[in-house]
């Protein structure tokens, strides 16, 4: 009596091969009784003049359950610069399989950090990068920083060499010109042309003007829901730097909304004119439904949920005619001011045992109430 056992195999490989990264290929054999040596190659093609890019071998037997992991790596060599695909070739006495796999040049992770978010003209910007490879280890590669002004015009390109084991820093900080374009500047980080990994951050360049007095906004709540949408109260107060209140002055208020990192949307028809009291305070009630009535964009709370109320305040004091401006965007539009969340609550009920429910109430700032 004879028995016939079919021989089969399973090969698992990545969908793409990352340049300069170790890739794993899993091989498992079924129905084999003798030890088998399996070779795993990365090749440029199957032609006779092909180049062997990487090679590993596996000895599969009963001790490892006829399964193993081969490791191959496409190195960053000049001759590999134009490779878009490689051939994965798995070969043994009973196996001869090959597959074309695309090459990915996105390898690693880049993060950029400046020493502060706001600068004035002629100041220096200190920059450092966190550079890791695909295995989340120090990449030890040079990083190129491209500085762009608010019009996205390249001002400078700097190469920083990694001598800090994954945290390259600029030896000479970037100096902002004496008369720069004011606004949001951008820093783009990238490796050499061999890799497509990029990162981006920004900083603001702004003229510093010493304020004569400060303006504060104290809202009734830190959110606007349905109950406050047509009647939201807040207080404006102004004080000189020495602490005395700005006794009297004209206040011009403009309203709008902010979404994410977008620029504020100001509603032109929302401007109002008020007067400060002797104590330097002004109580304001705004009807957002009325403010948005003549606006081409959102006109109800549902279309503003997740955004923030934008209030621009321009104050002109009566005594010296000094003008000061301030912007506020800390009041959030929400459907409901609170959310209920079950915490430490079992997902199922055990018959005969007490079932305890613990509820946490979270406000619009995601803080427990």
C-alpha positions as CSV (number, residue, x, y, z in Angstrom):
1,X,0.0,0.0,0.0
2,X,1.4,3.4,-1.0
3,X,0.3,6.9,0.0
4,X,0.7,10.0,-2.2
5,X,1.4,13.3,-0.4
6,X,1.2,16.4,-2.5
7,X,4.0,19.0,-2.1
8,X,3.1,22.6,-1.9
9,X,4.5,25.9,-0.6
10,X,3.5,29.4,0.6
11,X,5.6,32.5,-0.1
12,X,4.6,35.8,1.5
13,X,6.4,39.0,0.4
14,X,5.8,42.8,0.7
15,X,3.8,44.6,-2.0
16,X,6.8,46.9,-2.6
17,X,10.5,47.0,-1.8
18,X,11.7,50.1,0.0
19,X,15.1,51.4,-1.0
20,X,17.8,50.9,1.6
21,X,15.4,48.9,3.9
22,X,15.5,45.3,5.0
23,X,12.5,43.4,3.6
24,X,11.3,40.0,4.9
25,X,10.1,37.1,2.7
26,X,8.3,34.3,4.5
27,X,8.5,30.7,3.0
28,X,6.6,27.7,4.3
29,X,6.7,24.2,2.8
30,X,3.9,21.6,3.0
31,X,4.3,17.8,2.5
32,X,8.1,17.7,2.6
33,X,10.0,15.2,4.8
34,X,13.6,16.0,3.9
35,X,15.6,19.2,4.5
36,X,15.3,21.7,1.7
37,X,17.5,24.7,1.0
38,X,15.6,27.7,-0.4
39,X,17.3,30.6,-2.1
40,X,15.7,34.1,-2.2
41,X,17.0,36.6,-4.6
42,X,16.4,40.2,-5.6
43,X,17.3,40.7,-9.3
44,X,17.0,43.4,-11.9
45,X,15.4,40.9,-14.3
46,X,15.4,37.3,-15.4
47,X,17.6,37.9,-18.4
48,X,21.1,36.5,-18.7
49,X,22.7,39.9,-18.1
50,X,20.7,40.5,-14.9
51,X,22.3,41.9,-11.8
52,X,21.8,40.2,-8.4
53,X,20.8,42.8,-5.9
54,X,20.4,40.8,-2.8
55,X,20.4,37.1,-1.7
56,X,19.5,35.0,1.3
57,X,19.1,31.3,1.9
58,X,16.9,29.2,4.2
59,X,17.3,25.6,5.4
60,X,13.8,24.3,6.0
61,X,13.4,21.1,8.0
62,X,11.3,19.5,10.7
63,X,13.1,21.4,13.4
64,X,11.7,24.7,12.1
65,X,8.4,23.2,10.8
66,X,9.6,23.8,7.3
67,X,9.1,27.5,7.6
68,X,11.5,30.5,7.7
69,X,12.0,34.2,7.0
70,X,14.6,35.4,4.5
71,X,15.9,39.0,4.6
72,X,16.8,40.9,1.5
73,X,17.8,44.6,1.0
74,X,17.9,46.9,-2.0
75,X,21.0,49.0,-1.3
76,X,21.4,52.6,-2.2
77,X,23.9,52.4,-5.0
78,X,24.3,54.7,-7.9
79,X,23.5,51.8,-10.3
80,X,20.2,51.3,-8.5
81,X,19.1,54.9,-8.9
82,X,16.7,54.3,-11.9
83,X,15.2,51.0,-10.7
84,X,11.4,51.1,-10.6
85,X,10.8,47.4,-10.3
86,X,12.8,44.4,-9.1
87,X,12.3,40.7,-9.5
88,X,11.8,38.5,-6.4
89,X,13.1,35.1,-7.3
90,X,12.6,32.1,-5.0
91,X,14.4,28.9,-6.0
92,X,15.0,25.4,-4.6
93,X,14.9,21.9,-6.0
94,X,11.1,21.9,-6.3
95,X,10.4,25.7,-6.4
96,X,11.1,28.2,-9.1
97,X,8.9,31.2,-8.6
98,X,9.4,34.9,-9.5
99,X,7.4,38.1,-9.2
100,X,7.9,41.7,-10.3
101,X,7.7,44.1,-7.3
102,X,7.7,47.9,-7.5
103,X,10.4,49.9,-5.7
104,X,9.4,52.5,-3.2
105,X,11.7,55.4,-2.4
106,X,9.7,56.5,0.6
107,X,12.0,55.2,3.4
108,X,11.9,56.6,6.9
109,X,10.4,59.3,8.9
110,X,11.3,63.0,9.1
111,X,10.2,65.5,11.7
112,X,11.3,69.2,11.8
113,X,11.4,71.4,14.9
114,X,12.2,75.1,15.3
115,X,13.2,76.7,18.6
116,X,10.0,78.9,18.6
117,X,7.0,79.5,16.4
118,X,7.3,83.3,16.0
119,X,10.2,85.5,14.9
120,X,10.9,89.1,14.2
121,X,13.0,90.4,11.3
122,X,16.7,89.9,11.6
123,X,16.3,87.1,14.1
124,X,17.9,83.6,13.7
125,X,15.9,80.4,13.3
126,X,17.4,77.3,14.9
127,X,16.2,74.1,13.3
128,X,16.7,70.4,14.1
129,X,15.3,67.3,12.5
130,X,14.4,63.9,13.8
131,X,15.5,61.4,11.1
132,X,14.6,57.7,11.3
133,X,14.7,54.9,8.9
134,X,12.0,52.3,8.2
135,X,13.1,50.3,11.2
136,X,12.6,53.4,13.4
137,X,16.4,53.6,14.0
138,X,18.6,56.7,13.3
139,X,18.8,57.1,9.5
140,X,22.2,58.7,9.6
141,X,21.5,60.6,6.4
142,X,22.0,64.2,5.3
143,X,18.9,66.3,5.4
144,X,18.2,69.2,3.1
145,X,16.2,72.1,4.4
146,X,14.5,74.5,2.0
147,X,13.3,77.8,3.4
148,X,10.4,79.5,1.6
149,X,8.8,82.9,2.2
150,X,5.0,83.4,2.4
151,X,4.9,83.6,-1.5
152,X,6.5,80.1,-1.6
153,X,9.7,81.6,-3.1
154,X,12.8,79.6,-2.1
155,X,15.1,81.8,0.0
156,X,17.8,79.3,1.1
157,X,18.6,75.6,0.9
158,X,20.8,74.2,3.7
159,X,22.3,70.7,4.1
160,X,22.5,69.5,7.7
161,X,24.7,66.4,8.3
162,X,23.6,63.9,10.9
163,X,26.3,63.8,13.5
164,X,23.9,63.4,16.5
165,X,22.7,59.8,15.7
166,X,19.4,60.6,14.1
167,X,18.9,64.2,15.3
168,X,20.7,66.5,12.8
169,X,20.8,70.2,13.7
170,X,21.8,73.3,11.8
171,X,25.3,74.4,12.8
172,X,24.6,78.0,11.6
173,X,21.0,79.1,12.2
174,X,19.0,80.5,9.3
175,X,18.9,84.3,9.6
176,X,15.8,86.1,8.6
177,X,16.5,89.1,6.3
178,X,16.3,92.6,7.7
179,X,13.2,93.5,5.6
180,X,11.5,90.1,5.0
181,X,8.0,89.3,3.8
182,X,5.9,89.1,6.9
183,X,3.6,86.1,7.3
184,X,4.0,82.3,7.4
185,X,7.3,80.9,6.3
186,X,7.8,77.3,5.4
187,X,10.6,74.8,5.9
188,X,10.6,71.7,3.7
189,X,12.9,68.8,4.7
190,X,14.0,66.0,2.4
191,X,16.8,63.5,1.9
192,X,18.8,63.2,-1.3
193,X,17.2,62.5,-4.6
194,X,17.3,58.8,-3.9
195,X,14.4,59.1,-1.5
196,X,11.0,60.7,-1.7
197,X,10.4,61.1,2.1
198,X,9.6,64.7,3.0
199,X,8.4,66.7,6.0
200,X,7.3,70.3,6.4
201,X,6.8,72.8,9.2
202,X,6.2,76.6,9.3
203,X,7.0,79.6,11.4
204,X,5.7,83.2,11.5
205,X,7.7,86.3,10.8
206,X,6.0,89.4,12.4
207,X,7.0,92.9,13.3
208,X,7.0,93.4,17.0
209,X,5.1,96.5,18.2
210,X,5.1,97.2,21.9
211,X,1.4,97.4,22.9
212,X,0.2,100.4,24.9
213,X,-2.6,98.5,26.5
214,X,-3.9,94.9,26.4
215,X,-7.4,93.7,25.3
216,X,-9.0,90.7,26.8
217,X,-12.1,88.7,25.8
218,X,-14.0,86.9,28.5
219,X,-16.7,84.7,27.0
220,X,-19.8,83.5,28.8
221,X,-18.9,79.9,27.9
222,X,-16.1,78.3,25.8
223,X,-18.7,77.0,23.3
224,X,-21.7,78.0,21.3
225,X,-24.5,75.5,21.0
226,X,-28.1,75.8,19.9
227,X,-29.1,77.7,23.1
228,X,-26.4,80.4,22.6
229,X,-26.4,80.6,18.8
230,X,-28.9,83.5,18.7
231,X,-27.7,85.1,22.0
232,X,-24.0,84.7,22.9
233,X,-22.6,87.0,25.6
234,X,-19.0,88.0,26.2
235,X,-17.1,90.8,27.9
236,X,-14.3,92.9,26.4
237,X,-11.9,94.6,28.8
238,X,-8.9,96.8,28.2
239,X,-6.1,97.9,30.6
240,X,-2.9,99.9,30.2
241,X,0.3,98.1,30.8
242,X,0.6,99.8,34.2
243,X,-2.7,98.2,35.3
244,X,-5.2,101.2,35.0
245,X,-8.3,100.6,32.9
246,X,-8.7,102.3,29.5
247,X,-11.5,104.6,30.8
248,X,-13.2,105.4,27.5
249,X,-12.7,104.5,23.9
250,X,-14.4,103.4,20.8
251,X,-14.6,99.6,20.0
252,X,-15.1,98.2,16.6
253,X,-16.1,94.5,16.5
254,X,-16.0,92.1,13.5
255,X,-17.2,88.5,13.5
256,X,-16.4,85.4,11.5
257,X,-15.3,81.8,11.9
258,X,-12.2,79.7,11.7
259,X,-11.9,76.1,10.6
260,X,-8.7,74.1,11.3
261,X,-5.6,75.8,10.1
262,X,-7.4,77.9,7.5
263,X,-7.4,81.7,7.6
264,X,-10.3,83.3,9.4
265,X,-13.4,84.0,7.4
266,X,-14.5,87.5,8.3
267,X,-18.1,88.6,7.5
268,X,-18.0,92.2,6.2
269,X,-21.6,93.1,7.3
270,X,-20.9,92.0,10.9
271,X,-19.0,95.2,12.0
272,X,-20.5,97.0,15.0
273,X,-19.4,100.1,16.9
274,X,-19.5,100.2,20.7
275,X,-18.1,102.4,23.6
276,X,-16.0,101.3,26.6
277,X,-17.3,102.1,30.0
278,X,-15.4,104.1,32.7
279,X,-14.1,100.8,34.1
280,X,-12.6,99.8,30.7
281,X,-15.2,97.1,30.1
282,X,-17.9,96.3,27.5
283,X,-20.6,93.7,27.7
284,X,-21.5,92.4,24.2
285,X,-24.3,90.1,23.0
286,X,-24.0,88.7,19.5
287,X,-26.7,87.0,17.5
288,X,-24.8,84.6,15.2
289,X,-28.0,83.7,13.3
290,X,-28.4,87.3,12.4
291,X,-24.7,87.8,11.6
292,X,-24.7,84.9,9.2
293,X,-28.0,85.8,7.5
294,X,-26.4,87.9,4.7
295,X,-23.4,85.6,4.4
296,X,-22.8,83.5,1.3
297,X,-21.3,80.7,3.4
298,X,-22.7,78.7,6.4
299,X,-25.9,80.1,7.9
300,X,-26.6,77.7,10.7
301,X,-24.9,76.0,13.6
302,X,-24.8,72.5,12.0
303,X,-22.6,73.8,9.2
304,X,-20.2,75.4,11.7
305,X,-19.8,72.6,14.1
306,X,-16.1,71.9,14.8
307,X,-15.1,75.5,13.9
308,X,-14.4,78.5,16.2
309,X,-16.0,81.9,16.5
310,X,-13.6,84.6,15.3
311,X,-13.8,88.0,16.9
312,X,-11.6,90.9,15.8
313,X,-11.5,93.9,18.2
314,X,-10.2,97.3,17.3
315,X,-10.0,99.7,20.2
316,X,-9.2,103.5,19.9
317,X,-8.8,105.3,23.2
318,X,-10.2,108.8,23.6
319,X,-7.3,110.3,25.5
320,X,-4.3,109.8,23.2
321,X,-6.0,108.4,20.2
322,X,-3.9,105.2,20.4
323,X,-5.3,102.3,18.5
324,X,-4.8,98.6,19.4
325,X,-6.1,95.5,17.7
326,X,-6.7,92.0,19.0
327,X,-8.1,88.7,17.6
328,X,-9.8,85.9,19.5
329,X,-10.8,82.4,18.3
330,X,-11.3,80.2,21.4
331,X,-15.0,79.7,21.4
332,X,-16.0,76.4,19.7
333,X,-19.2,75.7,17.7
334,X,-20.8,72.5,19.1
335,X,-24.0,70.6,18.7
336,X,-24.0,69.7,22.4
337,X,-21.7,71.2,25.1
338,X,-21.1,67.8,26.7
339,X,-20.5,64.2,25.7
340,X,-21.2,61.0,27.7
341,X,-18.6,58.2,27.6
342,X,-18.8,54.8,29.3
343,X,-15.6,54.1,31.2
344,X,-14.6,50.9,33.2
345,X,-17.9,49.4,32.1
346,X,-18.0,45.7,31.1
347,X,-19.2,45.2,27.5
348,X,-21.5,42.3,28.6
349,X,-23.8,41.3,31.4
350,X,-23.3,38.3,33.6
351,X,-26.6,36.8,34.8
352,X,-27.0,37.0,38.6
353,X,-24.2,39.5,39.1
354,X,-24.5,43.2,39.5
355,X,-23.8,45.3,36.4
356,X,-21.9,48.6,37.3
357,X,-22.0,51.5,34.8
358,X,-19.6,54.4,35.1
359,X,-20.2,57.4,33.0
360,X,-17.8,60.2,32.3
361,X,-19.0,63.6,31.2
362,X,-16.6,65.5,28.8
363,X,-16.9,69.1,27.8
364,X,-16.1,70.7,24.4
365,X,-12.4,70.9,25.4
366,X,-12.3,67.2,26.0
367,X,-11.9,67.7,29.7
368,X,-13.8,65.7,32.4
369,X,-16.5,67.7,34.1
